[in-house]
């Protein structure tokens, strides 16, 4: 049995220098992304040594449990979607300007 599903959830890892600021507004940041990309869920992850320390890392959650109890891999997201999410992360105002609020 082959089961396919698109990635619906992403973990966002902030740049090292911004990790405390993003953690302070974590809920607003996750809501902002969820409102910008309807149908997807976002969670801010802790700092980890992945990617560029100066860029947001967008990590797709690629596995899901099937109806048969086995674990399956999602269809990988398109590269353009990952870039759009990373760009939206950069545009988010950590200081809370209304035009960028969730």
N, C-alpha and C positions, 0 to 999 in steps of 0.2 A: 504494500500500500504506500503510495507516494502522496505526501501531504505538502502543499506549498502555502506559504503565507508571507506577505510583505512585512518588513520591519516596521513596527509601530512605536517602538520605544528607543530613546537615545539617552546615553549618559554624557553629560557635558562636563569636561574637566577644564577649569579656568586656567589662564596663564599663572605661573608661580607668583608673580608680583601682585596679581589681583585676587588671589584665593581668599583672603580675609574679607575684602570688600564684597565679593560675590556671595560668600557664606552669610554675610550680614543681611543680604536681601534675597536669599535663596528662594523663598516662596514666591515673591514678586517676579523674580527672574524666570522661574519655571512656568508661572502663569502667563507671562509675556510670550514665551516661546510657544506654549500650548495654544494661545489665542492667535498667534501669527501663523502657525502650522497646524490647522485644524485636523483632528483625527490622529495626531501623534502625541505621545507622552514624553516628558523630559524630566530627568533627575540630575541635580548637580552632584557630581562625584568629588571625592577628596582629591587633593593633588596627587598625581602619580607621574613617574618619569616616562611619559609617552609624548611623542611628537615634539613640537617646538615649544620651548618654555615661554615664548612671547605670543603664542596664538592659542585660541580656544581649541580643544580637541573634542571632536564629535564622534562618539563611539556608539555604533548601533548595537542593540541587544539582539543577537542573531539566533538564539535558540528558543524553542517553545515546546511544551508538552503536547503530544497528540492525543486523540481520543483513546488510543490503544495503550497509553501510559509510557510510550517511548518518547525520547527527545529528538526533535527535528530541527534542521537549520532553516532559517528564513531565506527568502530571496534577497540577495544583497541590494541595498539601496543604490540608486543612481548617484554618481559622483557629483552631479550638479546640485542634488538635494543636500548633500553634506556641505557643499560650499555655501549654499544659501543659508543653511542653519548657522554655520560659522560666521558668516557676514552679519546675520541678525544678532548673534551674540556680541559682536564688536559694536553694533549700533545701540545696544541697550545702555541706558543711562543709569549708572550705579548710584547717582546722586538723587534720582527721583524726579526728573522733569516730567511734567504731565504728558507731554507729547510722546513720551516713550514709556508711559506707565502701562501696566498690564490691564 
